[in-house]
């Protein structure tokens, strides 16, 4: 991603109504444009990639609008079933356990091309298509497994839960509780609050960081995901240390050590013991220049 593209990411993230689809597309462009296997020509520009992905979402939304006109669903359960028939059925958007081992499962252009991805990415497709089709579809950030609500949870209106990872399978409250319990947490109705756009993007970038952290040869992938997360207006402060350590790991010893020293100054006020350890890391990084 060029500096201009990162400026665009920062601007969208800090706008009044940040668009998680656009932010995820811009993040994916950092990894590199998706090549069309049927087109051996030059890779598309970032703008061409964005336009192609937006066009794909619009096509799926048109199919959903047509199905709505033909079937006239009378409530959220019928609407969810219709979305499952179009997106999970005809278009075959779904996930498998093997998708957790692939970086492409967190990159929206690849998800749109392969119709496969992590729960959060498939849920993002559902919400984006639903919005374009005039339907109320919201992402629900359950711990460990992202799902959607069709309808308006929290607004006193009817809604149902669906799992795009499993093709749009409807979930009852007990199913939601089991998903939360599987993640080692207690269920609370507050967990069914629609996820905020920037929280979705931060979680997507967190998935990319986690994928790369398990594969040391992909430190640069972890670095760009960390740097994009730092451009969001709200992010964990510890990401600054993660970036510093990744700079050192990728060979920028001076830059990484300087970042560590700056982070240690912040820690001095409330965690002096950790500040000492971070400064020791910074010194060790500088010594690697000898």
N, C-alpha and C positions, 0 to 999 in steps of 0.2 A: 504494500500500500504506500502510495506517495504521501508526502507531507500534506499535499492538498486534500487527498482523500481522508487523511486523519483529521484535518481541520473540518471537513464535512461531517465526519462521524461525531466530533465534539459538538458541532453546531446543532445537529439533529438531537443529540442526547440532551442538550441543555435548552431545547425549545420548549414552548408551553405544552405542546402535545407530542411528545416523542413517539415515533413510529417504530415499534420493535421489529417489524418486517424489514424496513429499510436499514435499520442498524445491524440486523443479522446478515443482510446481504452485503453491506459494507464490510462487516467483519470477515465474511467468507472471502471477499476479494483480497484480503490480506494474505490468505493462504495461496491464492492464485486463481485465475479464471478457470471455470469448468469448460473443458474442451468437448465439443460435439464429436462423438466417435464416428459419425458419418461425414464429418467435414474436416479434411486434413489441412485446411488453410490456417491462417494466422489466428491466434487466440483472440477472443473478443475483448474490447475495452471494458472498463468498469461500467461505464454508462450503458453499453450494449448488453452486458450481463444483467444489469438491473432491469433494463427494459424487457429482456426475454423472460425473466422471472416474474415480473409484474404481469406480463401477457399470459403466462401460464396460470397464475392465480385468477386472472380475469376469465380465462376459459373455463376453469373449474366452477367459478361463481356463476357463469352463464348456464352451465349444466344444472346447477342447483336451482337457479331461478326457474328454469324450464320445468324441473321436477315439482317445484312448489306450485307452479301454475297448473300442472296437470293433476296433482293429487290433493291440493288444498289442505295441508295438515291443520288440524284444529287445536293442537296443543303442543307443548314442548316435547312430549314423548314421541309423537308422530313426526315432529320436525327432526328430532335426533335420529330416528329410524331412517328418515329420508336422507339425511347427511351421511349416515353410515352406508346406505345403499349406493350413493353416488361416489363418495370419497373412499370408503373402505371396501366397497364392492366393485363397482365398475372401474374405478381408477386404481384400486388395489393399494391405497396408502395403508401401511401397517408396519410393524416392527417385529424383529426376532432377537433372541438373546445374542446372536452373533453380531448384531449391529452395535452393541456396546463396545466392541473391539475395533471399530472403524471410525477414524476421524471424520469421514464423509457423513456420518450419521448426525453430526452437529453442524454441518455446513448447509445452509438453506438451499442454495442452488443445486447441490447434489441430492438433497432430499426430494426436491421437486422433480429432478430427473429420474432418480431411482425409485421413487415412491416408497422409500424406506428411511427410517431414522429413529432417533431416540424419542421417548414419549413427549418431551417438551417441544421438539421440532415438529412432530406430527400434530400436536395440539396447536402450535402456532399456525400451521397450514389450515386447520379447521377454523380457527378464529378469524384468520385473514380472509378465507373464502366466505365464511358466514357474514362477516361485515360487508363484503362487497355484494353479497346477495341480499342484504337488508335484514339479516337474521341476528338475533341476540345469542352470541356464542362467546363465552369468556373462559380464559385459561385459569385453571385451579392448581396452585402449586403445592400439592400434597408432598410431604417429605418422601423422597425416594422415587416418586412416580407422578409425573405431571398428567393431569386429565383436563377435561373441559366440562363446563356447565352450559346446557342449552336452555335458555330462559334467563331470568335475572335473579340469581341468588342474593340474598340480603336486602332485596327491595320489596319484600312482601308478596312477590309474584311467584307463580309456579315455575319450577325448573327441574331438569333431570341431569344426571351425571353420565358421561360417556367416556370411554377409554379409546382414543384414536390409535394407540399402540396395538390394540387388539381389534382393529378394524371398525371401531365405534361401538363396541359392546356396551350395553347399558349397565350402569352400576347402581345398586341400591345402597342405602346408608351403611348396611353391614359390610358391603364390599369395600366402601371407602375406609371404614374403620380397620378392616384387615390390611389394606394397603399401608395405612399409617403405622399399624402395629408391626408390620414386616420391616419397617424402617427404624424400629426401636423407639417409637414415640407414642404418646397418648393422644387419642383423637379429641379434637375440640371443634365445635361448630364454626369457630373463627377460621379454621383451616379452609373452609369452603368460600372464603372471601375471594373475589376475582383478583388475580395477580396484577400488579402494576407493571406497566411496560418496561421500565428500567430494571425492575427486579427480574423480569424474564430474561433480559439481555445479560444481566450479571450472572444469572444461573447458566445460561448457554456458554458464556465465556468461562465460567467455572468448570463446566464439563470438559471443555477443550483443554483447560489447564490441567485437570486431573488426568485426562487421557495422555497428555504429553509427559506429565510428571512420572508416569509409570514406564516411560520409554526415554531414557537419558539421551538417546540419539536425536530426539525431537525437542531439545531444549529451546531452539529458536521458535518453534511453534508455541511453546509455553510462554516465551518472552513476549511475542506479539499479542497473545490473548491477555496477558497481564497488563501490558501497556494500554490496550484498548479499555480494559476494565478501569484503569486509573483515569481515563478520560471521562468516565461517567461522573455525574455530580455527587453521587453517593457510592462509596465503596469502602471495603475494610481497609483500615490503615496499614495492616500488615502486608498488603500488596506492595507497598514501597520496598519493604525488605526483600520480598520475593523477587521483585525486579532487580534489585541490587545483586542478589545472589546469582540470578540468571545472567546478568551482565558479566560477572566474573567467570561463570561457567562457559560462556561463549567467547571468552578471551579479552573482554574489555575490563582489565584489572583496575585501571585508574578510575574509570567511570563507576564501576561497581563499588569500589572502596569509598569514593566520594559520597555516593548515595547512602552507604552504610553509616558513614559519619553523620550525615544529615539526619538520618532516622534515629541514630543514637541520641542526638540532641533533643529530639521530641520525647524519647523514652526517659530522659533524665528526670523529668518532672514527676513521673508516676511509677516507673519501673527501673530504678537505677541499676539493679543487678543485671537485668537483660541488656541495658545500655552498655555495660562493661563488656559483656560477651559479644555484642555487635561490633564494638570497637576492636576487639581482638580479631574478629573475622576480617575487618577492614585492613588491619595491619598485615594479616596473613596474605590477603589479596595483593597488597602492594609488594610484599616480599617475593611474590611469584614473578615480578618483573626482573629480578636479578638473574 
